[in-house]
């Protein structure tokens, strides 16, 4: 069983739709990260959170420590949001354990 | 905005050859990492480096791999004798205080072993 599971694996939506990507983890963590990977391969950190909720522009990330679950929401989605979104958790002091990623496609 | 720089962006090598991938982390960061992503698979942790020594490494990081910070700015990953299965995208990352801080990733170095 993977330590970090994401759902869905693939998501296609129309421009403007509200998007939710889910992440569940089975290990103790010190932090959870949401990352974005574009087709060229580069990885950008979107959020790091250890409790509660964070918002940046149209992106919102929440975490429920008791349920070992996090969600990434995108409001008013746009084609430029198309990318792979990756959930990763920090185990111990330093090591990041990654989920498989969710491939998001937003059609105009 | 400060960034992590990786070179080369793409390297093609023959099996058995040595490869060095280079990274320039953000200047005031203290923790440095290498991750890899085999095509179509998830990103995997290789090694973390702090205070001029390896602080943690994965099972993947065997004797064929080594890391070095030779001059206070570069952070290198060496693969001594490349295998076909070493073909992957290798990402360098750095963070300011600890791994429980936001990581900044480089754009990646794609290694193709023939």
Backbone of each chain as ProteinMPNN parsed JSONL, in Angstrom:
{"seq_chain_A": "XXXXXXXXXXXXXXXXXXXXXXXXXXXXXXXXXXXXXXXXXXXXXXXXXXXXXXXXXXXXXXXXXXXXXXXXXXXXXXXXXXXXXXXXXXXXXXXXXXXXXXXXXXXX", "coords_chain_A": {"N_chain_A": [[0.858, -1.182, 0.0], [0.541, 2.209, -0.866], [2.108, 4.921, 0.82], [1.166, 7.455, 0.538], [-1.733, 8.408, -0.912], [-3.492, 9.52, -3.719], [-6.461, 10.987, -5.073], [-8.718, 12.068, -7.644], [-6.879, 9.993, -10.056], [-6.761, 11.016, -12.575], [-8.258, 13.931, -13.908], [-10.642, 15.665, -15.648], [-12.037, 18.71, -16.589], [-14.319, 21.444, -17.202], [-13.559, 24.811, -18.071], [-13.817, 27.118, -15.431], [-15.023, 25.476, -13.599], [-15.263, 24.168, -10.221], [-12.643, 22.63, -8.58], [-11.576, 19.679, -6.933], [-9.032, 17.939, -5.359], [-7.928, 15.066, -3.764], [-6.069, 13.788, -0.949], [-4.723, 11.18, 0.882], [-2.99, 9.877, 3.665], [-0.863, 7.505, 5.307], [1.002, 7.504, 7.247], [2.906, 8.886, 10.029], [3.335, 12.373, 10.031], [5.19, 15.452, 9.631], [4.597, 17.578, 8.13], [2.562, 18.548, 5.308], [2.674, 18.732, 1.805], [1.604, 20.458, -1.092], [2.179, 20.257, -4.489], [2.969, 21.404, -7.783], [3.305, 20.156, -11.01], [4.424, 20.851, -14.157], [4.019, 20.14, -17.719], [6.634, 20.313, -18.805], [8.152, 19.338, -16.762], [9.138, 20.636, -14.476], [8.915, 21.307, -10.951], [6.814, 22.945, -8.72], [6.36, 24.402, -5.604], [3.299, 24.646, -3.961], [1.806, 24.783, -1.55], [2.576, 24.41, 1.905], [1.538, 22.727, 4.685], [0.56, 22.123, 8.068], [-1.586, 22.091, 9.622], [-5.092, 22.936, 9.61], [-6.003, 25.352, 7.221], [-5.025, 26.834, 4.122], [-4.784, 29.578, 1.856], [-4.249, 30.712, -1.421], [-4.603, 32.954, -3.754], [-6.613, 31.556, -6.203], [-6.409, 29.074, -5.172], [-6.896, 26.665, -2.628], [-5.925, 24.968, 0.253], [-6.503, 22.306, 2.465], [-6.196, 20.543, 5.564], [-6.768, 17.646, 7.519], [-5.702, 16.49, 10.333], [-6.36, 14.461, 12.136], [-7.875, 12.713, 10.593], [-6.052, 12.14, 8.677], [-5.932, 13.331, 6.11], [-6.02, 15.398, 3.247], [-7.063, 18.119, 1.193], [-6.963, 19.705, -1.989], [-8.184, 22.547, -3.434], [-9.403, 24.182, -6.327], [-10.662, 27.159, -7.363], [-12.863, 28.591, -9.823], [-11.658, 27.422, -12.212], [-9.075, 27.349, -14.752], [-7.764, 26.952, -18.076], [-4.951, 27.235, -17.877], [-4.41, 26.125, -15.448], [-4.028, 23.5, -15.878], [-2.173, 20.701, -15.203], [0.021, 18.449, -13.403], [-0.846, 17.632, -10.172], [0.612, 17.231, -7.088], [0.678, 15.522, -4.058], [2.614, 15.513, -1.149], [4.334, 14.234, 1.702], [6.092, 15.167, 4.646], [8.262, 13.118, 6.225], [9.591, 12.418, 9.33], [12.454, 14.426, 9.824], [13.17, 15.381, 7.329], [12.716, 13.912, 4.914], [10.798, 13.731, 1.976], [7.824, 12.15, 1.029], [6.185, 11.103, -1.783], [2.988, 11.327, -3.422], [1.273, 9.716, -6.177], [0.36, 11.614, -7.887], [-2.056, 13.784, -9.487], [-3.456, 14.138, -12.55], [-4.546, 16.962, -14.012], [-6.773, 18.34, -16.278], [-7.977, 21.144, -17.804], [-10.454, 22.17, -19.808], [-11.147, 24.633, -22.331]], "CA_chain_A": [[0.0, 0.0, 0.0], [1.301, 3.447, -0.9], [1.963, 5.719, 2.028], [0.412, 8.641, 0.151], [-2.662, 8.077, -1.987], [-4.237, 10.656, -4.242], [-7.591, 10.708, -5.952], [-8.587, 11.012, -8.648], [-5.593, 9.975, -10.76], [-6.95, 11.921, -13.702], [-9.464, 14.756, -13.771], [-10.884, 16.602, -16.752], [-13.15, 19.594, -16.25], [-14.492, 22.625, -18.051], [-13.129, 26.083, -17.505], [-14.757, 27.704, -14.494], [-15.489, 24.516, -12.595], [-14.588, 24.039, -8.932], [-11.872, 21.384, -8.618], [-11.086, 19.14, -5.662], [-8.119, 16.799, -5.416], [-7.811, 14.534, -2.408], [-4.832, 13.101, -0.572], [-4.763, 10.48, 2.164], [-1.68, 9.344, 4.003], [-0.99, 6.451, 6.324], [2.154, 7.572, 8.142], [3.028, 10.115, 10.794], [3.986, 13.404, 9.238], [5.399, 16.75, 10.261], [3.983, 18.576, 7.245], [2.063, 18.05, 4.036], [2.962, 19.679, 0.731], [0.98, 20.344, -2.41], [3.131, 20.672, -5.511], [2.441, 21.429, -9.149], [4.31, 19.776, -12.002], [3.981, 21.161, -15.506], [4.484, 19.172, -18.726], [8.087, 20.362, -18.957], [8.72, 18.553, -15.679], [9.503, 21.4, -13.293], [8.032, 21.171, -9.79], [6.652, 24.19, -7.976], [5.671, 24.206, -4.334], [2.111, 25.481, -3.834], [1.476, 24.945, -0.139], [3.035, 23.504, 2.943], [0.677, 22.949, 5.837], [0.563, 21.106, 9.115], [-2.926, 22.105, 10.244], [-6.03, 23.942, 9.156], [-6.325, 25.734, 5.845], [-4.27, 27.941, 3.54], [-5.363, 30.061, 0.597], [-3.381, 31.563, -2.231], [-5.329, 33.215, -4.999], [-7.751, 30.653, -6.414], [-6.072, 27.771, -4.605], [-7.124, 26.49, -1.201], [-5.512, 23.651, 0.734], [-6.946, 22.007, 3.823], [-5.692, 19.296, 6.104], [-7.376, 17.132, 8.732], [-4.642, 15.646, 10.886], [-6.955, 13.275, 12.769], [-8.305, 11.797, 9.535], [-4.912, 11.943, 7.76], [-6.498, 13.647, 4.814], [-5.881, 16.775, 2.793], [-7.674, 18.43, -0.093], [-6.574, 20.902, -2.721], [-9.308, 23.059, -4.213], [-9.157, 25.27, -7.275], [-11.911, 27.83, -7.729], [-12.863, 29.232, -11.145], [-10.52, 26.809, -12.902], [-8.687, 27.935, -16.027], [-6.861, 26.028, -18.789], [-3.55, 27.305, -17.417], [-4.277, 25.291, -14.251], [-3.753, 22.129, -16.31], [-0.86, 20.267, -14.714], [-0.071, 17.353, -12.441], [-0.804, 18.121, -8.799], [1.228, 16.179, -6.293], [0.671, 15.609, -2.607], [3.802, 14.882, -0.568], [4.376, 14.431, 3.15], [7.418, 15.147, 5.27], [8.421, 12.097, 7.27], [10.775, 12.732, 10.119], [12.922, 15.805, 9.712], [13.536, 15.902, 6.032], [12.383, 13.14, 3.726], [9.471, 13.891, 1.393], [7.255, 10.977, 0.377], [5.28, 11.674, -2.775], [1.907, 10.583, -4.035], [1.415, 9.465, -7.616], [-0.037, 12.787, -8.651], [-3.355, 13.867, -10.156], [-3.336, 14.889, -13.803], [-5.716, 17.828, -14.19], [-6.921, 18.999, -17.586], [-9.095, 22.088, -17.848], [-10.785, 22.505, -21.198], [-11.773, 25.959, -22.467]], "C_chain_A": [[0.9, 1.239, 0.0], [1.056, 4.235, 0.371], [1.152, 6.983, 1.772], [-0.438, 8.285, -1.062], [-3.427, 9.319, -2.41], [-5.409, 10.173, -5.077], [-8.217, 12.021, -6.409], [-7.191, 11.005, -9.26], [-5.615, 10.935, -11.934], [-8.259, 12.664, -13.511], [-9.536, 15.716, -14.941], [-12.125, 17.408, -16.423], [-13.211, 20.743, -17.24], [-14.034, 23.859, -17.298], [-14.222, 26.637, -16.6], [-15.227, 26.767, -13.398], [-14.64, 24.57, -11.332], [-13.942, 22.653, -8.883], [-11.471, 20.973, -7.209], [-10.212, 17.925, -5.93], [-7.858, 16.363, -3.984], [-6.511, 13.774, -2.185], [-5.029, 12.458, 0.79], [-3.388, 9.886, 2.428], [-1.802, 8.415, 5.198], [0.136, 6.492, 7.342], [2.101, 8.849, 8.955], [3.8, 11.142, 10.004], [4.251, 14.634, 10.088], [4.81, 17.872, 9.396], [3.493, 17.896, 5.982], [2.252, 19.142, 2.992], [2.051, 19.4, -0.462], [1.92, 20.988, -3.419], [2.45, 20.624, -6.867], [3.58, 21.084, -10.1], [3.74, 19.99, -13.391], [4.575, 20.185, -16.504], [5.988, 19.184, -18.95], [8.817, 19.652, -17.838], [9.02, 19.316, -14.414], [8.466, 21.297, -12.196], [8.023, 22.488, -9.026], [5.883, 23.889, -6.696], [4.496, 25.176, -4.247], [1.831, 25.804, -2.372], [2.295, 23.97, 0.702], [2.159, 23.77, 4.16], [0.763, 21.79, 6.817], [-0.752, 21.091, 9.877], [-3.782, 23.112, 9.503], [-6.102, 24.119, 7.652], [-5.413, 26.862, 5.403], [-4.886, 28.294, 2.204], [-4.344, 30.93, -0.115], [-4.062, 31.759, -3.57], [-6.544, 32.314, -5.105], [-7.523, 29.261, -5.821], [-6.31, 27.764, -3.103], [-6.678, 25.082, -0.827], [-5.972, 23.497, 2.171], [-6.326, 20.699, 4.272], [-6.455, 18.945, 7.376], [-6.413, 16.099, 9.301], [-5.223, 14.356, 11.464], [-7.346, 12.242, 11.724], [-7.196, 11.505, 8.532], [-5.364, 12.174, 6.318], [-6.306, 15.126, 4.51], [-6.592, 16.927, 1.465], [-7.07, 19.693, -0.665], [-7.76, 21.305, -3.582], [-8.824, 24.161, -5.146], [-10.507, 25.871, -7.631], [-11.752, 28.486, -9.095], [-11.711, 28.724, -11.996], [-10.345, 27.387, -14.314], [-7.771, 26.947, -16.741], [-5.413, 26.075, -18.318], [-3.334, 26.547, -16.115], [-3.957, 23.839, -14.614], [-2.31, 21.762, -15.969], [-1.072, 18.993, -13.905], [0.083, 17.945, -11.047], [-0.393, 16.963, -7.895], [1.117, 16.512, -4.816], [1.925, 14.902, -2.091], [3.811, 15.178, 0.926], [5.805, 14.378, 3.636], [7.402, 14.126, 6.383], [9.689, 12.403, 8.046], [11.172, 14.179, 9.88], [12.948, 16.294, 8.268], [12.943, 15.193, 4.825], [10.948, 13.412, 3.276], [9.056, 12.585, 0.738], [6.121, 11.472, -0.507], [4.138, 10.727, -3.111], [2.153, 10.459, -5.522], [1.064, 10.682, -8.46], [-1.422, 12.654, -9.255], [-3.169, 14.723, -11.395], [-4.638, 15.643, -14.054], [-5.68, 18.47, -15.573], [-8.162, 19.871, -17.531], [-9.314, 22.493, -19.295], [-11.474, 23.862, -21.271], [-13.253, 25.834, -22.819]], "O_chain_A": [[1.875, 1.32, 0.747], [-0.042, 4.227, 0.929], [0.525, 7.519, 2.685], [0.085, 7.907, -2.11], [-3.941, 10.068, -1.579], [-5.365, 9.11, -5.697], [-8.247, 12.988, -5.647], [-6.403, 11.917, -9.009], [-4.616, 11.582, -12.247], [-9.241, 12.108, -13.019], [-8.607, 16.484, -15.192], [-13.147, 16.851, -16.024], [-12.279, 20.98, -18.009], [-14.11, 23.938, -16.072], [-15.401, 26.629, -16.954], [-15.767, 27.209, -12.384], [-13.472, 24.959, -11.359], [-14.6, 21.638, -9.114], [-11.078, 21.808, -6.394], [-10.608, 17.002, -6.641], [-7.601, 17.187, -3.106], [-5.937, 13.198, -3.109], [-5.453, 13.117, 1.74], [-2.707, 9.444, 1.502], [-2.731, 8.528, 5.998], [0.225, 5.62, 8.206], [1.359, 9.777, 8.633], [4.808, 10.821, 9.375], [3.623, 14.837, 11.128], [4.559, 18.975, 9.882], [3.947, 16.808, 5.629], [2.021, 20.322, 3.258], [1.769, 18.247, -0.79], [2.391, 22.109, -3.23], [1.479, 19.895, -7.068], [4.674, 21.641, -10.01], [2.724, 19.404, -13.763], [5.53, 19.476, -16.184], [6.563, 18.141, -19.26], [10.012, 19.387, -17.966], [9.15, 18.702, -13.355], [7.27, 21.208, -12.473], [9.069, 23.064, -8.727], [4.868, 23.193, -6.722], [4.665, 26.381, -4.435], [1.643, 26.965, -2.007], [2.649, 22.875, 0.267], [2.05, 24.909, 4.614], [1.004, 20.642, 6.442], [-1.005, 20.193, 10.68], [-3.272, 24.024, 8.853], [-6.245, 23.151, 6.905], [-5.065, 27.74, 6.194], [-5.437, 27.441, 1.508], [-3.671, 31.763, 0.491], [-4.096, 30.859, -4.409], [-7.4, 32.301, -4.22], [-8.368, 28.377, -5.964], [-5.978, 28.717, -2.398], [-7.016, 24.117, -1.512], [-5.853, 24.412, 2.985], [-5.975, 19.851, 3.451], [-6.753, 19.81, 8.2], [-6.325, 14.975, 8.807], [-4.643, 13.283, 11.3], [-7.175, 11.041, 11.934], [-7.388, 10.696, 7.624], [-5.195, 11.325, 5.444], [-6.413, 15.983, 5.387], [-6.707, 15.97, 0.701], [-6.713, 20.623, 0.059], [-8.276, 20.504, -4.361], [-7.954, 24.96, -4.799], [-11.39, 25.179, -8.139], [-10.654, 28.887, -9.48], [-10.878, 29.509, -12.45], [-11.291, 27.835, -14.962], [-7.069, 26.179, -16.084], [-4.719, 25.059, -18.355], [-2.189, 26.34, -15.71], [-3.645, 23.038, -13.733], [-1.363, 22.425, -16.391], [-2.198, 18.522, -13.744], [1.036, 18.676, -10.778], [-0.97, 15.876, -7.936], [1.416, 17.625, -4.383], [2.255, 13.809, -2.551], [3.355, 16.235, 1.365], [6.629, 13.634, 3.103], [6.647, 14.237, 7.349], [10.746, 12.622, 7.454], [10.314, 15.052, 9.75], [12.769, 17.484, 8.011], [12.692, 15.833, 3.803], [10.009, 13.338, 4.068], [9.824, 11.981, -0.011], [5.215, 12.167, -0.048], [4.289, 9.506, -3.09], [3.108, 11.018, -6.062], [1.44, 10.758, -9.63], [-1.901, 11.548, -9.503], [-2.775, 15.886, -11.307], [-5.689, 15.042, -14.277], [-4.68, 19.063, -15.974], [-9.261, 19.393, -17.246], [-8.44, 23.092, -19.922], [-12.275, 24.212, -20.404], [-13.938, 26.845, -22.972]]}, "seq_chain_B": "XXXXXXXXXXXXXXXXXXXXXXXXXXXXXXXXXXXXXXXXXXXXXXXXXXXXXXXXXXXXXXXXXXXXXXXXXXXXXXXXXXXXXXXXXXXXXXXXXXXXXXXXXXXXXXXXXX", "coords_chain_B": {"N_chain_B": [[13.063, 36.404, -8.199], [14.567, 34.09, -5.976], [16.175, 31.13, -7.229], [16.621, 27.597, -7.798], [19.202, 26.201, -9.554], [19.881, 23.91, -12.122], [22.207, 21.856, -13.841], [23.404, 19.496, -16.291], [20.543, 20.246, -18.438], [19.698, 18.126, -19.903], [21.135, 14.972, -20.288], [22.775, 12.536, -22.121], [24.048, 9.314, -21.893], [26.34, 6.552, -22.035], [25.773, 3.236, -20.866], [27.416, 2.33, -17.875], [29.091, 4.488, -17.766], [30.339, 7.337, -15.936], [28.436, 9.881, -14.362], [27.868, 13.259, -13.621], [25.7, 15.33, -12.003], [24.752, 18.651, -11.635], [24.0, 21.252, -9.279], [22.894, 24.404, -8.186], [21.99, 25.545, -5.263], [19.598, 27.677, -3.512], [21.028, 30.564, -2.112], [21.043, 31.139, 0.709], [20.018, 28.898, 1.818], [19.957, 25.868, 3.782], [19.544, 23.154, 3.728], [19.764, 20.457, 1.494], [18.726, 18.555, -1.308], [18.332, 15.587, -3.271], [16.127, 14.289, -5.626], [14.451, 11.817, -7.615], [12.696, 11.034, -10.662], [11.413, 8.545, -12.371], [10.302, 8.019, -15.671], [6.86, 8.402, -15.945], [6.405, 7.582, -13.392], [6.149, 8.088, -9.77], [7.667, 10.799, -7.908], [10.712, 10.23, -6.226], [12.495, 10.12, -3.169], [15.962, 10.606, -2.828], [18.315, 11.526, -1.379], [19.298, 13.535, 1.424], [21.04, 16.446, 2.554], [23.049, 18.084, 4.842], [24.867, 20.501, 6.593], [27.289, 19.798, 5.449], [27.236, 17.024, 5.249], [25.712, 13.828, 4.562], [22.419, 13.565, 5.624], [20.211, 11.974, 5.504], [19.303, 9.083, 3.64], [17.879, 7.188, 0.912], [16.889, 3.789, 0.109], [17.439, 3.559, -2.534], [19.669, 5.048, -2.967], [22.468, 3.872, -3.355], [25.823, 2.439, -3.237], [26.686, 3.321, -5.68], [25.995, 5.913, -5.938], [26.826, 9.264, -5.058], [27.134, 12.305, -3.187], [28.105, 15.735, -3.107], [29.355, 18.813, -1.839], [31.22, 20.82, -3.142], [32.266, 23.446, -3.129], [30.898, 25.269, -1.59], [28.856, 26.462, -2.981], [27.964, 24.928, -5.165], [26.137, 21.85, -5.523], [26.459, 18.541, -5.923], [25.47, 15.55, -7.647], [26.703, 12.4, -8.098], [26.841, 9.662, -10.241], [28.362, 6.664, -10.36], [28.713, 4.424, -12.105], [26.734, 4.158, -14.558], [23.479, 2.692, -14.97], [20.944, 1.207, -17.058], [18.516, 1.526, -15.754], [18.872, 3.825, -14.333], [18.021, 5.895, -15.813], [16.171, 8.771, -15.77], [14.408, 11.668, -14.513], [16.165, 13.944, -12.651], [15.849, 15.748, -9.753], [16.966, 18.546, -8.034], [16.706, 20.078, -4.849], [16.197, 22.658, -2.398], [16.015, 23.874, 0.983], [15.141, 26.218, 3.602], [15.325, 25.904, 6.449], [14.556, 23.373, 7.574], [13.466, 20.119, 6.446], [10.818, 20.301, 6.895], [10.065, 22.642, 5.971], [9.148, 24.849, 3.255], [10.096, 23.59, 0.138], [12.279, 24.467, -2.503], [12.428, 23.663, -5.81], [14.678, 22.666, -8.404], [14.698, 22.864, -12.039], [15.179, 20.401, -13.024], [17.189, 17.634, -14.205], [17.417, 15.74, -16.994], [18.285, 12.457, -17.358], [19.472, 10.17, -19.627], [20.21, 6.894, -20.141], [21.945, 4.834, -22.256]], "CA_chain_B": [[12.861, 35.441, -7.109], [15.682, 33.123, -5.951], [15.831, 29.84, -7.806], [17.601, 26.513, -7.788], [19.652, 26.011, -10.939], [20.452, 22.589, -12.38], [22.834, 21.584, -15.135], [22.765, 19.922, -17.538], [19.103, 19.991, -18.483], [19.537, 16.785, -20.449], [22.396, 14.297, -20.568], [22.692, 11.177, -22.658], [25.309, 8.659, -21.599], [26.367, 5.115, -22.24], [25.774, 2.42, -19.659], [28.737, 2.129, -17.311], [29.811, 5.757, -17.664], [30.086, 8.178, -14.769], [27.673, 11.098, -14.642], [27.766, 14.233, -12.528], [24.633, 16.32, -12.16], [25.112, 19.806, -10.804], [22.901, 22.057, -8.749], [23.231, 25.559, -7.366], [20.82, 25.818, -4.424], [19.413, 29.066, -3.096], [22.277, 30.846, -1.385], [20.951, 31.106, 2.166], [19.403, 27.651, 2.255], [20.869, 25.035, 4.547], [19.269, 21.753, 3.465], [19.81, 20.19, 0.068], [18.123, 17.257, -1.577], [18.155, 15.063, -4.623], [14.992, 13.409, -5.878], [14.396, 11.391, -9.008], [11.385, 10.622, -11.172], [11.439, 7.715, -13.566], [9.203, 8.403, -16.549], [5.561, 7.804, -15.658], [6.292, 7.154, -11.99], [6.143, 9.193, -8.817], [8.949, 11.325, -7.485], [11.275, 9.438, -5.12], [13.583, 10.715, -2.412], [17.266, 9.948, -2.896], [19.254, 11.878, -0.326], [19.306, 14.892, 1.959], [22.413, 16.853, 2.877], [23.032, 19.233, 5.743], [26.109, 20.706, 7.349], [28.354, 19.098, 4.732], [27.181, 15.573, 5.284], [24.411, 13.219, 4.283], [21.607, 13.435, 6.83], [19.31, 10.848, 5.304], [19.313, 8.573, 2.272], [16.924, 6.117, 0.676], [17.469, 2.507, -0.349], [17.891, 3.745, -3.913], [20.972, 5.72, -2.912], [23.451, 2.852, -2.975], [27.232, 2.829, -3.365], [26.93, 3.931, -6.987], [25.646, 7.324, -5.855], [27.474, 10.078, -4.037], [26.831, 13.729, -3.272], [29.208, 16.555, -2.646], [29.181, 20.259, -1.946], [32.661, 21.03, -3.228], [32.789, 24.804, -3.033], [29.995, 26.134, -0.853], [27.7, 26.905, -3.757], [27.44, 23.813, -5.954], [25.759, 20.608, -4.848], [26.501, 17.615, -7.054], [25.108, 14.135, -7.533], [27.519, 11.588, -8.994], [26.511, 8.255, -10.42], [29.676, 6.167, -10.772], [28.648, 3.515, -13.252], [25.294, 4.248, -14.818], [22.727, 1.54, -15.476], [19.773, 1.608, -17.834], [17.439, 1.919, -14.843], [19.142, 5.157, -13.784], [17.369, 6.886, -16.671], [15.127, 9.433, -14.989], [14.59, 13.094, -14.264], [16.723, 14.148, -11.322], [15.535, 17.078, -9.246], [17.63, 19.091, -6.857], [15.851, 20.992, -4.097], [16.802, 23.181, -1.183], [15.082, 24.51, 1.902], [15.84, 27.148, 4.457], [15.599, 25.526, 7.827], [14.506, 21.919, 7.63], [12.569, 19.564, 5.437], [9.444, 20.675, 7.192], [9.848, 23.947, 5.36], [8.875, 24.806, 1.824], [11.232, 23.274, -0.709], [12.363, 25.042, -3.839], [12.986, 22.663, -6.71], [15.221, 23.041, -9.699], [13.907, 22.458, -13.204], [15.441, 18.99, -13.29], [18.16, 17.175, -15.205], [16.955, 14.466, -17.541], [19.392, 11.544, -17.67], [19.119, 9.03, -20.472], [21.31, 5.932, -20.202], [21.737, 3.943, -23.415]], "C_chain_B": [[14.008, 34.418, -7.139], [15.238, 31.79, -6.538], [16.979, 28.86, -7.656], [17.933, 26.207, -9.248], [20.287, 24.635, -11.092], [21.069, 22.532, -13.768], [23.397, 20.164, -15.137], [21.26, 19.706, -17.479], [18.827, 18.6, -19.029], [20.91, 16.207, -20.728], [22.113, 12.879, -21.05], [24.041, 10.528, -22.446], [25.198, 7.175, -21.899], [26.383, 4.399, -20.902], [27.21, 2.2, -19.172], [29.538, 3.409, -17.149], [29.439, 6.476, -16.367], [29.363, 9.446, -15.202], [27.702, 11.984, -13.398], [26.678, 15.229, -12.88], [24.892, 17.44, -11.149], [23.901, 20.648, -10.438], [23.503, 23.242, -8.007], [21.986, 25.895, -6.55], [20.689, 27.32, -4.143], [20.446, 29.393, -2.021], [22.149, 30.768, 0.132], [20.234, 29.87, 2.691], [20.447, 26.731, 2.878], [20.714, 23.545, 4.253], [19.173, 21.54, 1.96], [19.397, 18.747, -0.179], [18.314, 16.883, -3.044], [16.966, 14.107, -4.617], [15.098, 12.931, -7.316], [12.982, 10.96, -9.363], [11.606, 9.842, -12.454], [10.178, 8.015, -14.366], [7.912, 7.655, -16.207], [5.37, 7.378, -14.22], [6.334, 8.367, -11.057], [7.559, 9.621, -8.47], [9.424, 10.541, -6.252], [12.432, 10.187, -4.474], [14.862, 9.907, -2.606], [18.085, 10.243, -1.64], [18.998, 13.303, 0.148], [20.683, 15.178, 2.546], [22.335, 18.107, 3.711], [24.361, 19.307, 6.452], [27.244, 19.842, 6.785], [28.373, 17.595, 4.918], [25.772, 15.086, 4.974], [23.657, 13.072, 5.596], [20.606, 12.292, 6.718], [19.44, 10.384, 3.86], [18.336, 7.414, 2.145], [17.664, 4.849, 0.241], [18.006, 2.628, -1.775], [19.327, 4.248, -3.929], [22.011, 4.729, -2.423], [24.868, 3.359, -3.252], [27.568, 3.459, -4.714], [26.681, 5.437, -6.971], [26.516, 8.016, -4.811], [27.059, 11.526, -4.252], [27.982, 14.496, -2.652], [28.804, 18.019, -2.746], [30.6, 20.834, -1.976], [33.129, 22.446, -2.905], [31.842, 25.768, -2.337], [28.844, 26.679, -1.651], [27.107, 25.766, -4.571], [27.121, 22.624, -5.077], [25.625, 19.569, -5.956], [26.038, 16.222, -6.667], [25.94, 13.384, -8.561], [26.972, 10.173, -9.025], [27.734, 7.608, -11.049], [29.631, 5.339, -12.043], [27.179, 3.361, -13.606], [24.725, 2.946, -15.366], [21.531, 2.071, -16.27], [18.677, 2.155, -16.926], [17.701, 3.239, -14.117], [18.525, 6.257, -14.647], [16.161, 7.463, -15.943], [15.351, 10.936, -15.054], [15.082, 13.23, -12.828], [16.486, 15.597, -10.908], [16.392, 17.386, -8.028], [16.641, 20.015, -6.162], [16.634, 21.513, -2.899], [15.732, 23.798, -0.311], [15.877, 25.262, 2.966], [16.247, 26.59, 5.805], [15.605, 24.012, 7.983], [13.551, 21.43, 6.572], [11.129, 19.856, 5.709], [9.191, 22.109, 6.776], [9.6, 23.783, 3.88], [10.158, 24.507, 1.069], [11.139, 24.049, -2.008], [13.088, 24.042, -4.721], [13.65, 23.325, -7.91], [14.357, 22.485, -10.816], [14.142, 21.002, -13.589], [16.528, 18.774, -14.322], [17.679, 15.817, -15.695], [18.158, 13.631, -17.95], [18.856, 10.383, -18.482], [20.34, 8.136, -20.58], [21.011, 4.928, -21.312], [22.533, 2.649, -23.268]], "O_chain_B": [[14.377, 33.935, -8.21], [14.092, 31.371, -6.374], [18.13, 29.232, -7.424], [17.041, 25.984, -10.066], [21.131, 24.24, -10.287], [20.535, 23.079, -14.733], [23.826, 19.674, -14.092], [20.761, 19.05, -16.564], [17.837, 17.968, -18.661], [21.756, 16.866, -21.332], [21.323, 12.14, -20.462], [25.071, 11.114, -22.776], [24.103, 6.622, -22.002], [26.939, 4.899, -19.924], [28.107, 1.918, -19.967], [30.561, 3.414, -16.465], [28.375, 6.251, -15.79], [29.638, 10.009, -16.262], [27.574, 11.504, -12.272], [26.728, 15.887, -13.92], [25.204, 17.199, -9.982], [22.924, 20.738, -11.182], [24.495, 23.102, -7.292], [21.032, 26.464, -7.081], [21.562, 28.113, -4.496], [20.701, 28.585, -1.129], [23.104, 30.351, 0.788], [19.882, 29.801, 3.869], [21.635, 26.794, 2.561], [21.632, 22.761, 4.496], [18.576, 22.344, 1.244], [19.673, 17.85, 0.618], [18.438, 17.738, -3.921], [16.821, 13.254, -3.742], [15.758, 13.564, -8.14], [12.186, 10.579, -8.504], [11.944, 10.411, -13.492], [9.111, 8.239, -13.794], [7.885, 6.425, -16.186], [4.309, 6.872, -13.852], [6.526, 9.504, -11.489], [8.522, 8.892, -8.711], [8.637, 10.232, -5.358], [13.245, 10.809, -5.158], [14.845, 8.677, -2.553], [18.497, 9.328, -0.927], [18.545, 14.159, -0.612], [21.395, 14.27, 2.975], [21.656, 19.07, 3.355], [24.915, 18.288, 6.864], [28.033, 19.249, 7.52], [29.416, 16.961, 4.761], [24.789, 15.817, 5.103], [24.182, 12.524, 6.565], [20.202, 11.712, 7.726], [19.66, 11.195, 2.96], [18.005, 6.746, 3.125], [18.879, 4.844, 0.039], [18.911, 1.895, -2.173], [20.103, 3.9, -4.819], [22.393, 4.728, -1.253], [25.083, 4.552, -3.471], [28.627, 4.067, -4.867], [27.103, 6.151, -7.88], [26.892, 7.416, -3.804], [26.683, 11.922, -5.355], [28.72, 13.994, -1.805], [28.022, 18.412, -3.612], [31.115, 21.281, -0.952], [34.259, 22.636, -2.456], [31.984, 26.981, -2.491], [27.939, 27.296, -1.089], [25.886, 25.642, -4.664], [27.739, 22.41, -4.034], [24.771, 19.703, -6.833], [26.19, 15.781, -5.527], [25.891, 13.69, -9.752], [26.68, 9.57, -7.992], [28.11, 7.966, -12.165], [30.435, 5.545, -12.953], [26.471, 2.538, -13.027], [25.378, 2.211, -16.107], [21.164, 3.241, -16.157], [17.995, 3.12, -17.272], [16.847, 3.718, -13.371], [18.511, 7.423, -14.251], [15.249, 6.735, -15.551], [16.357, 11.407, -15.583], [14.476, 12.689, -11.903], [16.866, 16.536, -11.608], [16.516, 16.572, -7.113], [15.827, 20.662, -6.82], [17.599, 20.896, -2.449], [14.673, 24.197, -0.795], [17.058, 25.014, 3.207], [17.379, 26.781, 6.251], [16.577, 23.443, 8.479], [12.905, 22.22, 5.884], [10.287, 19.675, 4.83], [8.204, 22.718, 7.191], [9.816, 22.71, 3.316], [11.196, 25.112, 1.339], [10.051, 24.26, -2.545], [14.209, 23.626, -4.427], [13.239, 24.392, -8.365], [13.411, 21.735, -10.576], [13.394, 20.436, -14.386], [16.759, 19.611, -15.195], [17.551, 14.869, -14.92], [18.956, 14.048, -18.789], [17.912, 9.702, -18.08], [21.39, 8.569, -21.056], [19.975, 4.264, -21.311], [22.478, 1.788, -24.146]]}, "name": "protein", "num_of_chains": 2, "seq": "XXXXXXXXXXXXXXXXXXXXXXXXXXXXXXXXXXXXXXXXXXXXXXXXXXXXXXXXXXXXXXXXXXXXXXXXXXXXXXXXXXXXXXXXXXXXXXXXXXXXXXXXXXXXXXXXXXXXXXXXXXXXXXXXXXXXXXXXXXXXXXXXXXXXXXXXXXXXXXXXXXXXXXXXXXXXXXXXXXXXXXXXXXXXXXXXXXXXXXXXXXXXXXXXXXXXXXXXXXXXXX"}
